[in-house]
Amino acid sequence: MMRGEIYRAELKPRSGSEQHGRRPVIVVSHDSFNKAPGWRSVIVVPLTTSSRARKGPTSVLLSAGPNGLSEDSFVLCHQITTLDRSKLTKKIGRVSMSEQARIDKGILAAVDLL
C-alpha cells in the first residue's frame, strides 16, 4: 500500500454528511507510515462522482482514465479520515504526480496550512 494509490473501500459506519458506502479512496498517509509492521491504520480521502462536490478549494477533480477511475470524480480533501486497512477491498489504480500535487494542495487548504 503506497501513497497515491486508489482503493475501493467500505466506509461504514458513517454519519451525517460523511461519505459512506462502497467508494474509491486515495491513500494520503506517508509511505513509512503505510509500511510500518503491524500498523493497521491508513489515512485516506474519499471520492465522489456527485457534481455538487465541485464547490470550494478542497474538492479536486480527477478525470477518469489512466488513474484507474471509470468516471470523473471529486476528491473530498476536507473529509480526510483514518481507516483500518481491512476496509480497503480492491486496488483500482494510482494518481499521477500532478494529481497528487493538486490533492496535497486541497488537503492543505482544508486544514488551513496554505
N, CA, C and O atoms as a GROMACS GRO file, in nm:
protein
  456
    1MET      N    1   0.085  -0.117   0.000
    1MET     CA    2   0.000   0.000   0.000
    1MET      C    3   0.090   0.124   0.000
    1MET      O    4   0.179   0.138   0.084
    2MET      N    5   0.065   0.214  -0.096
    2MET     CA    6   0.151   0.330  -0.113
    2MET      C    7   0.067   0.458  -0.125
    2MET      O    8  -0.050   0.456  -0.166
    3ARG      N    9   0.129   0.567  -0.089
    3ARG     CA   10   0.067   0.699  -0.102
    3ARG      C   11   0.031   0.722  -0.249
    3ARG      O   12   0.112   0.695  -0.338
    4GLY      N   13  -0.089   0.772  -0.274
    4GLY     CA   14  -0.133   0.799  -0.411
    4GLY      C   15  -0.210   0.685  -0.476
    4GLY      O   16  -0.266   0.703  -0.584
    5GLU      N   17  -0.214   0.569  -0.412
    5GLU     CA   18  -0.291   0.459  -0.469
    5GLU      C   19  -0.439   0.478  -0.440
    5GLU      O   20  -0.479   0.532  -0.336
    6ILE      N   21  -0.520   0.432  -0.534
    6ILE     CA   22  -0.665   0.442  -0.522
    6ILE      C   23  -0.719   0.302  -0.492
    6ILE      O   24  -0.687   0.206  -0.562
    7TYR      N   25  -0.801   0.293  -0.388
    7TYR     CA   26  -0.861   0.166  -0.348
    7TYR      C   27  -1.012   0.182  -0.339
    7TYR      O   28  -1.063   0.292  -0.316
    8ARG      N   29  -1.082   0.072  -0.358
    8ARG     CA   30  -1.224   0.066  -0.325
    8ARG      C   31  -1.229   0.039  -0.175
    8ARG      O   32  -1.156  -0.047  -0.125
    9ALA      N   33  -1.315   0.111  -0.103
    9ALA     CA   34  -1.322   0.096   0.042
    9ALA      C   35  -1.466   0.086   0.089
    9ALA      O   36  -1.558   0.135   0.025
   10GLU      N   37  -1.483   0.021   0.202
   10GLU     CA   38  -1.612   0.012   0.270
   10GLU      C   39  -1.614   0.119   0.378
   10GLU      O   40  -1.547   0.105   0.480
   11LEU      N   41  -1.690   0.225   0.356
   11LEU     CA   42  -1.697   0.335   0.452
   11LEU      C   43  -1.826   0.322   0.534
   11LEU      O   44  -1.920   0.399   0.516
   12LYS      N   45  -1.827   0.225   0.621
   12LYS     CA   46  -1.940   0.201   0.710
   12LYS      C   47  -1.883   0.170   0.847
   12LYS      O   48  -1.779   0.103   0.852
   13PRO      N   49  -1.939   0.211   0.954
   13PRO     CA   50  -2.050   0.306   0.962
   13PRO      C   51  -1.998   0.449   0.949
   13PRO      O   52  -1.882   0.476   0.981
   14ARG      N   53  -2.079   0.538   0.905
   14ARG     CA   54  -2.053   0.681   0.895
   14ARG      C   55  -2.180   0.753   0.936
   14ARG      O   56  -2.285   0.690   0.953
   15SER      N   57  -2.171   0.883   0.951
   15SER     CA   58  -2.292   0.957   0.989
   15SER      C   59  -2.292   1.094   0.923
   15SER      O   60  -2.191   1.140   0.868
   16GLY      N   61  -2.408   1.158   0.928
   16GLY     CA   62  -2.422   1.294   0.876
   16GLY      C   63  -2.383   1.305   0.730
   16GLY      O   64  -2.426   1.225   0.647
   17SER      N   65  -2.300   1.406   0.699
   17SER     CA   66  -2.262   1.432   0.559
   17SER      C   67  -2.134   1.360   0.518
   17SER      O   68  -2.081   1.385   0.411
   18GLU      N   69  -2.084   1.270   0.605
   18GLU     CA   70  -1.964   1.194   0.569
   18GLU      C   71  -1.995   1.100   0.453
   18GLU      O   72  -2.106   1.047   0.442
   19GLN      N   73  -1.897   1.081   0.366
   19GLN     CA   74  -1.913   0.985   0.258
   19GLN      C   75  -1.925   0.846   0.319
   19GLN      O   76  -1.855   0.812   0.415
   20HIS      N   77  -2.014   0.766   0.263
   20HIS     CA   78  -2.036   0.633   0.318
   20HIS      C   79  -2.059   0.532   0.206
   20HIS      O   80  -2.070   0.568   0.089
   21GLY      N   81  -2.067   0.407   0.245
   21GLY     CA   82  -2.088   0.300   0.149
   21GLY      C   83  -1.958   0.257   0.084
   21GLY      O   84  -1.849   0.285   0.134
   22ARG      N   85  -1.970   0.188  -0.028
   22ARG     CA   86  -1.852   0.142  -0.103
   22ARG      C   87  -1.815   0.248  -0.204
   22ARG      O   88  -1.895   0.285  -0.290
   23ARG      N   89  -1.691   0.298  -0.194
   23ARG     CA   90  -1.646   0.404  -0.284
   23ARG      C   91  -1.495   0.406  -0.290
   23ARG      O   92  -1.428   0.350  -0.204
   24PRO      N   93  -1.442   0.473  -0.392
   24PRO     CA   94  -1.296   0.487  -0.401
   24PRO      C   95  -1.243   0.584  -0.297
   24PRO      O   96  -1.309   0.681  -0.260
   25VAL      N   97  -1.122   0.555  -0.250
   25VAL     CA   98  -1.047   0.645  -0.162
   25VAL      C   99  -0.904   0.650  -0.213
   25VAL      O  100  -0.857   0.558  -0.280
   26ILE      N  101  -0.835   0.759  -0.179
   26ILE     CA  102  -0.693   0.772  -0.214
   26ILE      C  103  -0.612   0.770  -0.087
   26ILE      O  104  -0.642   0.842   0.008
   27VAL      N  105  -0.509   0.687  -0.084
   27VAL     CA  106  -0.419   0.681   0.030
   27VAL      C  107  -0.333   0.808   0.031
   27VAL      O  108  -0.267   0.839  -0.069
   28VAL      N  109  -0.334   0.881   0.143
   28VAL     CA  110  -0.255   1.004   0.154
   28VAL      C  111  -0.153   0.998   0.267
   28VAL      O  112  -0.072   1.089   0.282
   29SER      N  113  -0.156   0.892   0.346
   29SER     CA  114  -0.057   0.880   0.454
   29SER      C  115   0.082   0.853   0.395
   29SER      O  116   0.095   0.800   0.285
   30HIS      N  117   0.183   0.891   0.470
   30HIS     CA  118   0.323   0.877   0.428
   30HIS      C  119   0.358   0.729   0.412
   30HIS      O  120   0.311   0.646   0.489
   31ASP      N  121   0.441   0.697   0.314
   31ASP     CA  122   0.475   0.557   0.288
   31ASP      C  123   0.542   0.489   0.407
   31ASP      O  124   0.521   0.369   0.426
   32SER      N  125   0.620   0.560   0.487
   32SER     CA  126   0.681   0.496   0.604
   32SER      C  127   0.573   0.457   0.704
   32SER      O  128   0.585   0.355   0.772
   33PHE      N  129   0.468   0.536   0.714
   33PHE     CA  130   0.353   0.504   0.797
   33PHE      C  131   0.280   0.383   0.738
   33PHE      O  132   0.239   0.293   0.811
   34ASN      N  133   0.264   0.382   0.606
   34ASN     CA  134   0.192   0.274   0.539
   34ASN      C  135   0.264   0.140   0.548
   34ASN      O  136   0.200   0.035   0.544
   35LYS      N  137   0.397   0.143   0.561
   35LYS     CA  138   0.476   0.020   0.563
   35LYS      C  139   0.514  -0.025   0.704
   35LYS      O  140   0.582  -0.127   0.719
   36ALA      N  141   0.473   0.047   0.806
   36ALA     CA  142   0.510   0.012   0.944
   36ALA      C  143   0.453  -0.125   0.980
   36ALA      O  144   0.333  -0.147   0.969
   37PRO      N  145   0.540  -0.217   1.022
   37PRO     CA  146   0.493  -0.353   1.057
   37PRO      C  147   0.390  -0.349   1.169
   37PRO      O  148   0.409  -0.284   1.272
   38GLY      N  149   0.281  -0.419   1.147
   38GLY     CA  150   0.177  -0.430   1.249
   38GLY      C  151   0.085  -0.310   1.259
   38GLY      O  152  -0.011  -0.314   1.336
   39TRP      N  153   0.111  -0.204   1.184
   39TRP     CA  154   0.025  -0.085   1.189
   39TRP      C  155  -0.093  -0.107   1.096
   39TRP      O  156  -0.074  -0.130   0.976
   40ARG      N  157  -0.212  -0.100   1.148
   40ARG     CA  158  -0.332  -0.133   1.071
   40ARG      C  159  -0.405  -0.012   1.013
   40ARG      O  160  -0.497  -0.029   0.933
   41SER      N  161  -0.366   0.108   1.052
   41SER     CA  162  -0.438   0.229   1.007
   41SER      C  163  -0.378   0.285   0.880
   41SER      O  164  -0.259   0.269   0.853
   42VAL      N  165  -0.462   0.351   0.803
   42VAL     CA  166  -0.418   0.420   0.683
   42VAL      C  167  -0.502   0.549   0.670
   42VAL      O  168  -0.622   0.548   0.699
   43ILE      N  169  -0.438   0.657   0.628
   43ILE     CA  170  -0.509   0.784   0.613
   43ILE      C  171  -0.549   0.798   0.467
   43ILE      O  172  -0.467   0.780   0.376
   44VAL      N  173  -0.676   0.830   0.444
   44VAL     CA  174  -0.731   0.836   0.309
   44VAL      C  175  -0.820   0.959   0.292
   44VAL      O  176  -0.861   1.022   0.390
   45VAL      N  177  -0.849   0.992   0.167
   45VAL     CA  178  -0.954   1.089   0.134
   45VAL      C  179  -1.051   1.019   0.039
   45VAL      O  180  -1.009   0.950  -0.054
   46PRO      N  181  -1.181   1.037   0.063
   46PRO     CA  182  -1.281   0.971  -0.021
   46PRO      C  183  -1.307   1.047  -0.151
   46PRO      O  184  -1.279   1.167  -0.161
   47LEU      N  185  -1.361   0.976  -0.248
   47LEU     CA  186  -1.400   1.034  -0.376
   47LEU      C  187  -1.551   1.024  -0.392
   47LEU      O  188  -1.616   0.938  -0.332
   48THR      N  189  -1.605   1.113  -0.476
   48THR     CA  190  -1.746   1.108  -0.512
   48THR      C  191  -1.760   1.146  -0.659
   48THR      O  192  -1.674   1.214  -0.714
   49THR      N  193  -1.867   1.101  -0.720
   49THR     CA  194  -1.896   1.142  -0.858
   49THR      C  195  -2.001   1.252  -0.862
   49THR      O  196  -2.036   1.300  -0.970
   50SER      N  197  -2.051   1.292  -0.747
   50SER     CA  198  -2.155   1.395  -0.740
   50SER      C  199  -2.099   1.530  -0.783
   50SER      O  200  -1.996   1.575  -0.733
   51SER      N  201  -2.169   1.595  -0.876
   51SER     CA  202  -2.125   1.726  -0.924
   51SER      C  203  -2.145   1.834  -0.817
   51SER      O  204  -2.087   1.942  -0.829
   52ARG      N  205  -2.224   1.807  -0.714
   52ARG     CA  206  -2.240   1.903  -0.604
   52ARG      C  207  -2.109   1.922  -0.528
   52ARG      O  208  -2.093   2.022  -0.457
   53ALA      N  209  -2.016   1.830  -0.543
   53ALA     CA  210  -1.889   1.836  -0.471
   53ALA      C  211  -1.789   1.932  -0.533
   53ALA      O  212  -1.683   1.956  -0.474
   54ARG      N  213  -1.819   1.988  -0.648
   54ARG     CA  214  -1.721   2.072  -0.718
   54ARG      C  215  -1.697   2.207  -0.653
   54ARG      O  216  -1.611   2.282  -0.699
   55LYS      N  217  -1.770   2.239  -0.549
   55LYS     CA  218  -1.754   2.370  -0.483
   55LYS      C  219  -1.630   2.373  -0.395
   55LYS      O  220  -1.598   2.275  -0.328
   56GLY      N  221  -1.561   2.484  -0.395
   56GLY     CA  222  -1.456   2.510  -0.299
   56GLY      C  223  -1.320   2.454  -0.332
   56GLY      O  224  -1.306   2.367  -0.418
   57PRO      N  225  -1.218   2.505  -0.263
   57PRO     CA  226  -1.079   2.468  -0.290
   57PRO      C  227  -1.040   2.331  -0.233
   57PRO      O  228  -0.928   2.285  -0.256
   58THR      N  229  -1.131   2.267  -0.160
   58THR     CA  230  -1.095   2.138  -0.100
   58THR      C  231  -1.150   2.020  -0.180
   58THR      O  232  -1.134   1.905  -0.138
   59SER      N  233  -1.214   2.046  -0.292
   59SER     CA  234  -1.260   1.940  -0.383
   59SER      C  235  -1.175   1.945  -0.509
   59SER      O  236  -1.165   2.048  -0.575
   60VAL      N  237  -1.114   1.832  -0.540
   60VAL     CA  238  -1.021   1.825  -0.653
   60VAL      C  239  -1.078   1.729  -0.758
   60VAL      O  240  -1.106   1.613  -0.728
   61LEU      N  241  -1.094   1.779  -0.880
   61LEU     CA  242  -1.146   1.696  -0.989
   61LEU      C  243  -1.037   1.601  -1.039
   61LEU      O  244  -0.925   1.642  -1.067
   62LEU      N  245  -1.073   1.473  -1.050
   62LEU     CA  246  -0.988   1.373  -1.114
   62LEU      C  247  -1.064   1.318  -1.233
   62LEU      O  248  -1.174   1.265  -1.218
   63SER      N  249  -1.007   1.330  -1.350
   63SER     CA  250  -1.070   1.275  -1.470
   63SER      C  251  -1.049   1.125  -1.475
   63SER      O  252  -0.945   1.074  -1.433
   64ALA      N  253  -1.147   1.054  -1.527
   64ALA     CA  254  -1.134   0.910  -1.547
   64ALA      C  255  -1.022   0.883  -1.645
   64ALA      O  256  -0.991   0.966  -1.730
   65GLY      N  257  -0.961   0.766  -1.632
   65GLY     CA  258  -0.856   0.730  -1.727
   65GLY      C  259  -0.744   0.649  -1.669
   65GLY      O  260  -0.768   0.550  -1.600
   66PRO      N  261  -0.620   0.689  -1.697
   66PRO     CA  262  -0.504   0.609  -1.658
   66PRO      C  263  -0.492   0.585  -1.507
   66PRO      O  264  -0.423   0.492  -1.465
   67ASN      N  265  -0.558   0.668  -1.427
   67ASN     CA  266  -0.553   0.650  -1.281
   67ASN      C  267  -0.640   0.534  -1.233
   67ASN      O  268  -0.637   0.499  -1.115
   68GLY      N  269  -0.716   0.473  -1.323
   68GLY     CA  270  -0.799   0.358  -1.287
   68GLY      C  271  -0.944   0.391  -1.262
   68GLY      O  272  -1.026   0.301  -1.246
   69LEU      N  273  -0.978   0.519  -1.257
   69LEU     CA  274  -1.118   0.558  -1.234
   69LEU      C  275  -1.199   0.542  -1.362
   69LEU      O  276  -1.153   0.579  -1.470
   70SER      N  277  -1.320   0.489  -1.349
   70SER     CA  278  -1.406   0.471  -1.465
   70SER      C  279  -1.495   0.593  -1.489
   70SER      O  280  -1.554   0.605  -1.596
   71GLU      N  281  -1.506   0.683  -1.390
   71GLU     CA  282  -1.586   0.805  -1.403
   71GLU      C  283  -1.506   0.923  -1.348
   71GLU      O  284  -1.423   0.906  -1.259
   72ASP      N  285  -1.532   1.042  -1.402
   72ASP     CA  286  -1.475   1.162  -1.343
   72ASP      C  287  -1.523   1.168  -1.198
   72ASP      O  288  -1.639   1.139  -1.168
   73SER      N  289  -1.432   1.205  -1.108
   73SER     CA  290  -1.463   1.204  -0.965
   73SER      C  291  -1.403   1.325  -0.897
   73SER      O  292  -1.310   1.387  -0.949
   74PHE      N  293  -1.456   1.358  -0.779
   74PHE     CA  294  -1.404   1.465  -0.698
   74PHE      C  295  -1.342   1.407  -0.572
   74PHE      O  296  -1.404   1.326  -0.503
   75VAL      N  297  -1.220   1.450  -0.542
   75VAL     CA  298  -1.153   1.411  -0.418
   75VAL      C  299  -1.200   1.508  -0.311
   75VAL      O  300  -1.185   1.629  -0.327
   76LEU      N  301  -1.255   1.457  -0.203
   76LEU     CA  302  -1.308   1.541  -0.096
   76LEU      C  303  -1.202   1.558   0.011
   76LEU      O  304  -1.203   1.490   0.114
   77CYS      N  305  -1.109   1.650  -0.014
   77CYS     CA  306  -0.994   1.669   0.074
   77CYS      C  307  -1.033   1.714   0.214
   77CYS      O  308  -0.956   1.694   0.308
   78HIS      N  309  -1.150   1.773   0.231
   78HIS     CA  310  -1.198   1.815   0.362
   78HIS      C  311  -1.254   1.698   0.443
   78HIS      O  312  -1.291   1.716   0.559
   79GLN      N  313  -1.261   1.579   0.384
   79GLN     CA  314  -1.310   1.462   0.455
   79GLN      C  315  -1.199   1.360   0.480
   79GLN      O  316  -1.224   1.239   0.482
   80ILE      N  317  -1.077   1.408   0.497
   80ILE     CA  318  -0.964   1.320   0.528
   80ILE      C  319  -1.000   1.237   0.652
   80ILE      O  320  -1.055   1.288   0.749
   81THR      N  321  -0.967   1.107   0.647
   81THR     CA  322  -1.005   1.018   0.757
   81THR      C  323  -0.905   0.903   0.770
   81THR      O  324  -0.828   0.876   0.678
   82THR      N  325  -0.909   0.838   0.883
   82THR     CA  326  -0.825   0.721   0.907
   82THR      C  327  -0.914   0.598   0.908
   82THR      O  328  -1.020   0.596   0.971
   83LEU      N  329  -0.869   0.495   0.837
   83LEU     CA  330  -0.943   0.369   0.830
   83LEU      C  331  -0.853   0.253   0.869
   83LEU      O  332  -0.730   0.263   0.860
   84ASP      N  333  -0.913   0.145   0.911
   84ASP     CA  334  -0.840   0.020   0.924
   84ASP      C  335  -0.818  -0.036   0.785
   84ASP      O  336  -0.907  -0.028   0.700
   85ARG      N  337  -0.700  -0.092   0.760
   85ARG     CA  338  -0.667  -0.143   0.626
   85ARG      C  339  -0.768  -0.246   0.575
   85ARG      O  340  -0.785  -0.261   0.454
   86SER      N  341  -0.833  -0.316   0.666
   86SER     CA  342  -0.929  -0.419   0.624
   86SER      C  343  -1.046  -0.359   0.547
   86SER      O  344  -1.118  -0.431   0.477
   87LYS      N  345  -1.068  -0.228   0.560
   87LYS     CA  346  -1.178  -0.162   0.487
   87LYS      C  347  -1.142  -0.134   0.342
   87LYS      O  348  -1.230  -0.100   0.262
   88LEU      N  349  -1.014  -0.147   0.306
   88LEU     CA  350  -0.972  -0.129   0.166
   88LEU      C  351  -0.982  -0.264   0.098
   88LEU      O  352  -0.908  -0.357   0.132
   89THR      N  353  -1.073  -0.275   0.001
   89THR     CA  354  -1.104  -0.406  -0.054
   89THR      C  355  -1.036  -0.438  -0.186
   89THR      O  356  -1.008  -0.555  -0.214
   90LYS      N  357  -1.008  -0.337  -0.270
   90LYS     CA  358  -0.950  -0.365  -0.400
   90LYS      C  359  -0.874  -0.244  -0.450
   90LYS      O  360  -0.924  -0.132  -0.444
   91LYS      N  361  -0.751  -0.266  -0.500
   91LYS     CA  362  -0.675  -0.157  -0.559
   91LYS      C  363  -0.731  -0.127  -0.698
   91LYS      O  364  -0.750  -0.218  -0.780
   92ILE      N  365  -0.758   0.002  -0.723
   92ILE     CA  366  -0.814   0.046  -0.852
   92ILE      C  367  -0.705   0.101  -0.943
   92ILE      O  368  -0.704   0.074  -1.063
   93GLY      N  369  -0.614   0.179  -0.886
   93GLY     CA  370  -0.510   0.243  -0.966
   93GLY      C  371  -0.426   0.335  -0.883
   93GLY      O  372  -0.408   0.314  -0.763
   94ARG      N  373  -0.374   0.439  -0.948
   94ARG     CA  374  -0.283   0.532  -0.881
   94ARG      C  375  -0.298   0.669  -0.947
   94ARG      O  376  -0.315   0.679  -1.068
   95VAL      N  377  -0.290   0.775  -0.866
   95VAL     CA  378  -0.294   0.910  -0.922
   95VAL      C  379  -0.155   0.946  -0.974
   95VAL      O  380  -0.054   0.892  -0.929
   96SER      N  381  -0.152   1.038  -1.070
   96SER     CA  382  -0.024   1.086  -1.124
   96SER      C  383   0.040   1.184  -1.024
   96SER      O  384  -0.024   1.225  -0.928
   97MET      N  385   0.163   1.220  -1.048
   97MET     CA  386   0.232   1.316  -0.962
   97MET      C  387   0.159   1.451  -0.962
   97MET      O  388   0.147   1.515  -0.858
   98SER      N  389   0.112   1.493  -1.079
   98SER     CA  390   0.041   1.622  -1.085
   98SER      C  391  -0.093   1.615  -1.013
   98SER      O  392  -0.134   1.711  -0.948
   99GLU      N  393  -0.163   1.502  -1.023
   99GLU     CA  394  -0.289   1.484  -0.950
   99GLU      C  395  -0.262   1.485  -0.799
   99GLU      O  396  -0.336   1.545  -0.722
  100GLN      N  397  -0.154   1.416  -0.758
  100GLN     CA  398  -0.119   1.412  -0.616
  100GLN      C  399  -0.088   1.552  -0.564
  100GLN      O  400  -0.126   1.586  -0.451
  101ALA      N  401  -0.020   1.633  -0.643
  101ALA     CA  402   0.012   1.770  -0.602
  101ALA      C  403  -0.116   1.852  -0.581
  101ALA      O  404  -0.124   1.932  -0.488
  102ARG      N  405  -0.216   1.832  -0.668
  102ARG     CA  406  -0.343   1.905  -0.652
  102ARG      C  407  -0.418   1.858  -0.528
  102ARG      O  408  -0.480   1.938  -0.458
  103ILE      N  409  -0.412   1.727  -0.501
  103ILE     CA  410  -0.476   1.672  -0.382
  103ILE      C  411  -0.407   1.726  -0.256
  103ILE      O  412  -0.474   1.765  -0.160
  104ASP      N  413  -0.275   1.729  -0.258
  104ASP     CA  414  -0.199   1.783  -0.144
  104ASP      C  415  -0.240   1.927  -0.117
  104ASP      O  416  -0.256   1.967  -0.001
  105LYS      N  417  -0.255   2.007  -0.222
  105LYS     CA  418  -0.295   2.146  -0.207
  105LYS      C  419  -0.437   2.155  -0.147
  105LYS      O  420  -0.463   2.241  -0.063
  106GLY      N  421  -0.526   2.067  -0.189
  106GLY     CA  422  -0.662   2.064  -0.133
  106GLY      C  423  -0.662   2.027   0.015
  106GLY      O  424  -0.738   2.084   0.093
  107ILE      N  425  -0.577   1.932   0.054
  107ILE     CA  426  -0.566   1.895   0.195
  107ILE      C  427  -0.511   2.011   0.276
  107ILE      O  428  -0.561   2.040   0.385
  108LEU      N  429  -0.409   2.078   0.224
  108LEU     CA  430  -0.352   2.193   0.294
  108LEU      C  431  -0.456   2.304   0.313
  108LEU      O  432  -0.459   2.369   0.417
  109ALA      N  433  -0.541   2.325   0.211
  109ALA     CA  434  -0.648   2.425   0.223
  109ALA      C  435  -0.750   2.381   0.329
  109ALA      O  436  -0.800   2.464   0.405
  110ALA      N  437  -0.780   2.252   0.334
  110ALA     CA  438  -0.880   2.202   0.428
  110ALA      C  439  -0.836   2.218   0.573
  110ALA      O  440  -0.920   2.238   0.662
  111VAL      N  441  -0.707   2.209   0.598
  111VAL     CA  442  -0.657   2.220   0.736
  111VAL      C  443  -0.590   2.355   0.761
  111VAL      O  444  -0.520   2.374   0.861
  112ASP      N  445  -0.611   2.449   0.668
  112ASP     CA  446  -0.564   2.587   0.679
  112ASP      C  447  -0.412   2.597   0.696
  112ASP      O  448  -0.363   2.668   0.783
  113LEU      N  449  -0.339   2.524   0.612
  113LEU     CA  450  -0.194   2.529   0.615
  113LEU      C  451  -0.135   2.596   0.492
  113LEU      O  452  -0.014   2.587   0.468
  114LEU      N  453  -0.219   2.662   0.413
  114LEU     CA  454  -0.169   2.733   0.294
  114LEU      C  455  -0.117   2.869   0.329
  114LEU      O  456  -0.072   2.943   0.242
   0.00000   0.00000   0.00000
